[in-house]
Amino acid sequence: MDRRQFLAGFGVGAAALSTSAVTRALAALPIGVLAPAAEPIDAAAHAVNRLTYGVTPDLYMQMRRTSAEAFIAQQLGPFAIDDSAVEARLNPWKDILSQTGGALFAEYEDMRGQVGAALIGGVAARALYSQRQLYERMVYFFSNHFHISIEKGPTLFLKVDDDRETIRPNAMTTFRQILGASAKSPAMLVYLDNAQSRRRAPNENYARELLELHTLGVNGGYGEEDVKEVARAFTGWSVRGPREGGDTFSYFFRRTFHDDGAKTILGMTLPAGGGESDGDRVLDLLAAHPSTARFVGEKLARRFVSDDPPEALVSRLADAFLASGGDVTTLLRTLFAAPEFWGAPPKLKQPLEAVISILRALAFDLDKPRQFVRGLHALLEAMGQVPFAWPAPNGYPDVAGHWRDGLINRWNTALLASVGGMPGGQATPTRLLLLLEENAVPLETDAVLDFLGRYLLGRPLTSDEHAIVIDFARNAGTPTETQIVLGLALLLASPAFQYR
C-alpha cells in the first residue's frame, strides 16, 4: 500500500460501511479481551490520559521528546502556554460567548438554540484544540462542582457569563477565589433562587447547596440551623433588574432585602449590622474548613485517580488544601506526585470525554461549526451528557456505574469519525500518515494496526488483542486501506479505549 491508497481509505464514506460489523465484532469478544487493564501503560500515556482529553498525533510526538513529569509541570502553568490558535476555532461563536447574560437575554430570548449551540461549541472546540489541556480539565471540574443547569429560565444566557467571568478566570487560582466568584455569579443566584431571597422569607436553596455540594459535603458537620443561618447571611445577594441601571442580571446587593441581625454559623457569630460582608465571612469560614478541604480533595482524587479514591491520598490532599489556603495548583501538584496517581486503575471516560478523545485521536478538523454542534448535541443527548444540562445542582456523576450504558453510541462515533461520517468535519489522514512515517511504520495492515494500538491505548496490543484486531480487519476484505480504517475503528470502539 502506498501513501495515496492509505489516504483514500479514510474516504470510503459512512454509507460504504455498517456499524453492525464493528458491533458484532465487539459483542463476540471473550470476556476480558481488550479489557482496559490488560497491560500497564507507560508514564507518558498515563499523564496524557489523566491530564488531557486524549492523545493526538502532535501530542504523541511531543511525549516522545519529553518526560511525563516535564509535561505535567508545563500543564500546571497554563498561561505560559501559547493557545492563540484555539481562538480561531472559537470565531463562529465568539459574538455570543463575549456578551453579557443580560444582553443575550434581550437579544436571544426567542433563539435559545443559538446560545446553547455557542456554549457547546465553545466547550468542544477548547477540549479538541486547546494546548492548555489540564486547564480545560479544571474548567470542566469546577463547572461541574458549581453546576448550573441551563434548562432553568434565563440561566442559559447567564451561564455564558458564568463560564467566561466566574469559572475560567478562577479555575487555577484558589478555592476561596472561585467559591466567592460563584457566590456572586448571576447564573448561580438565579439558578438557586437567592436573587429573590429576603429577610422576611429567606430562601434556603443556595445555602443548602453551598454547604452540601460546594464546600463541607453532606457529612461535613453542619445542621439544619446552620442552613437557615447561612440563608439569612446571603439575603440581599441578588441581580439587577432591567430598570435599576447598570447591566441587567449583573450582581447587585439589595440592602433592603438583607437580614441585618446577628447570626451564628458553625459556632461562629456574625454580629448585627454586617450587611453584604455577612456572606463574605461565611465564605471565608467555609473555604478554610477541614470538611471542605476533605470534600474538595476527594472530588479531585475521584476525577483524576479513581471512582473510589484511596483514603491516604484524600487525607494528603486535605492537608495540602489547608496548608496552601486551597491553592489549586498546589493541590494538583500534590495529586500528580502521589504514587496512587501513577498506580491508578483505569477510569471509564464520561461520554463527552469519549467522543472528544476519538476526534482528537483522528486529528479531527472541525470545518462546519453549525453541523458539528448539531451532530454533537444529538450524540451527547443520546448518551446523557449535554454540557450544563444535568437537571440537579449536584452536577454529572463521576463514577462508572452511571455511564456504562449506551456503548453503542460510542461504537457508532468511532466508526463514523473514522470513515468521514461525523457531521461538521473529518479526520485528517495526512496527519496520521505523517505520524506513521515519523515512527518508521511500514504501510502494512499488521504493522499499522499494531502501532495504532500503542498510539491509542498507551501500550502494545496483547497477543489476543492483536489477533482479534487483525482478524477483524482482514475479514473486511480488500483493499488494505479499508482493512486499516476498520481496524482503527475497532480500536477506537474497544473497551480498552473507553477508559483513561
Beta strands, then each sheet from edge to edge (+ up, - down):
strand 1: 237-239
strand 2: 251-253
strand 3: 263-265
strand 4: 268-270
strand 5: 365-366
strand 6: 425-426
sheet 1: 1+ 2-
sheet 2: 3+ 4-
sheet 3: 5+ 6-
end
